[in-house]
């Protein structure tokens, strides 16, 4: 069934308790005369019907408009509760609207199973202010408008099948606020204007009521919420998790139990009853989890299981689709030396220079060594990093890792290797390479730091550096190789004003004849899918063939952080928009069209 705008509007009005007599008449007529309308209606309504039937028997619900719901399985603690229950036990006359809706159910009975009709009645009770869904729908943050402006965007899908005839939620599709959705199978990754990212696993029923609220009625979701996404929350019928600066997973179970798993950061989960009242609270740190059971409104703690959640649809398991090397520092907190993860490298990270542990790093980054891995990631706008991050404190620190440039290696297979002075370097004439990374410092104008490309160790072999202080030039892109030998100074181009925010840097190197290479740098590109939409921040000429990556930080008292290093043969490969799970025909990214904020201050490290 194709997308039926009128039917969706009628169902949304019914769900929001704003349906008029005219709309009821229209809905009656459609359900009586059209089988496709009945099928679409039941698909949309059964989501809330199943929720309404989770815990409470029909006998505990009154059919009168305005009646108060009381759970007959719990003791009555007040005189008013007893009066309510006595009132519910007395015969009541159904309202005019209830009678009309009962007529609709009568029309459905000829073509829809009795159980489905009963489920729809239960759903109607919920949206009319009765039943376990009533308290959630009654709050302003949840009920919202029926369908409003765009509040999220589909960043990726994998083998998705949507219920109710929804076929237009592919990569890049807009999601309207208040739209009730059911993902029967597959995975869908959504991004939000504030920078939050969620991955939903089918089967799942959910509604995104606004750009800061995901209502998960059943299913599983993994969320990565940057600190700047203030007010973002995930709600189930029983829990509210409203945290920023954390990555966590939520399960809304059909058996009346929900789970929260924390991957990074800390969260507070609040349990709510049918009337929206907080009944219990649990605080969880990284790698902790809790299960909530509605039977006793209590939490049970256990260890988080991040492997049971899909946290991103980006392919990361090896070279391919233009991505040749990747490093997200997914190591335990501690020294980075001898760590050997990611792909596209020929060996582990090695310390070239390493000062003693800096006090500022001990206090702010979990006592990681001077060249070390700290727990948690850094992110910018539509990019949400996973794993951990690399951190250097001030003083004299440099680490290096060599890329796989050997005969038959990943870069050789891509036709990128040339032999120069006995070295196998990435830089064959006529080829192009892209490098991207996330970079942040805790203090500006504080002597040297940089992300470096080398052709052998040593400053004189530094073919490219993005950072501040190389040869005293300030914040920008520079090269020492060749220029230092011939003219005794580094070539340099400014990258604009330095800041202490996360900067996403993409470098394109076009290798020309006679070692006349061009490096184009995009600092925080406006699009993550279309290079032609981006304006270059700087361009530099030089000899840029390289075989290793180095990370340096010298003097001063700042922290230098690097995360999500990618090297590939095209723009999308290094911005995370690889072909697998993504639509290569997408014209512009969510970051380009939505009001993202790139600035992510290093507040926690100051």
NORNORPE-V954665 format. One line per field, one symbol per residue. ss: DSSP state (@ for helix, = for strand, . for the rest). phi: phi as a letter, one per 30 degrees, with the letter a starting at -180 (. if undefined). psi: psi as a letter, one per 20 degrees, with the letter a starting at -180 (. if undefined). A space follows every 50 residues. Layout:
# NORNORPE-V954665
ss = ???
phi = ???
psi = ???
This chain:
# NORNORPE-V954665
ss = ....@@@@@@@@@@@.....@@@@@@@@@@@@@.@@@@@@@@@@@@@@@@ @@.....@@@..................@@@@@@@@@@@......@@@@@ @@@@@@@@@....@@@@@@@@@@@@@@......@@@@@.@@@@......= ============...........===...============.....==== ==========..=============.......===...===....===== ==....========..======.....=======...======....=== ===..@@@...........=..=====......==.......=.=....= ===.....@@@@@@......====.....=..=.....====...===== ===......@@@@...====..====.....==========.......== ====....@@@=======.@@@..=====...@@@@@...====...... ..========..@@@.=======.......@@@....=====...=.=== ====.....=========..@@@@@..............@@@@....... ..@@@.
phi = .ddcddddddddddddicdcdddddddeddddcbddddddddddddeddd ddcdbcdeddcccceidcdbdddcddcbdddddddddddddbcddedddd ddddddddedbbeeddddddddddedddjbjddddddddedcdhddbbdd babddabbhdbcdiidbccceiddcddiddbbcdbjbbcccbedjdbbcc cddbcabcdadbbcccdajbbcbbbdedddidbcbcdbbbbbbbibbabb bcddcibcbbbccbjbbbccdbcdciddcabbcbceicbbcccddbhbcc daddbdddcdcacddbdldkhjccbbbbhdbdelddeidbciajccaddb dcbbddeddddedcbihddecbccdjccbbhdccdcibbcbbddjbbabb bcddcdeiddddddiccbcbhicccdldeicbbbbbacbabdbchbidaa cbcbcjdjedcddabclbjdhidjdlcbbcdidddcbiacdbbdcjddbc cdccccccccdcdhhccbccccchedbcbbdddccddabbclccebbacb bbabiibdccbbahdbbacbdddccicdddibcdcddaddddccddcddb edddcc
psi = prpnggghgghghghjkjprhghggggggghhiohhggghghghhhghgh ghjgipqhijpqjppiqpppoiiqqpirhhghhgghhhhqpqpqrghggh hhhghhhhhhiqqhhgggghghghggijjqriighgiiqhiggarfpbrp irqohqqolqoqrkjoijlapiqqpqpippqoograqppqqqhiiqpqop pqpqprpnhajjppoohqapqpqoorhimpipqpqriiqponqrkqprqp poqijjqqqpppgqbqrppppqahjjpphrqppqapjqrqpppihjlqqp qrpqniiiqoiqjppjjrqqkiphqqojlmrqpaqhpjplabrjqiarqq pgporrpqhhhghhkkkqrgnrpqqqrqrpciooqrbaqpppracnppqq pprnjrpirhhghjkipqppkjqoqokppirpqqpqrpqqqiprllapqq pqpqmrrqhijohqpobpipkjiapbprqhpgghhgjkrqqqpqjapqrk rppoppppooorqkknqppppoomqhqjhohiiqpphqqpqaojprjrpq pqopaajrppqqqmpqpairghhijjlrhojqoijphqrhhhiqmqohon qlhij.
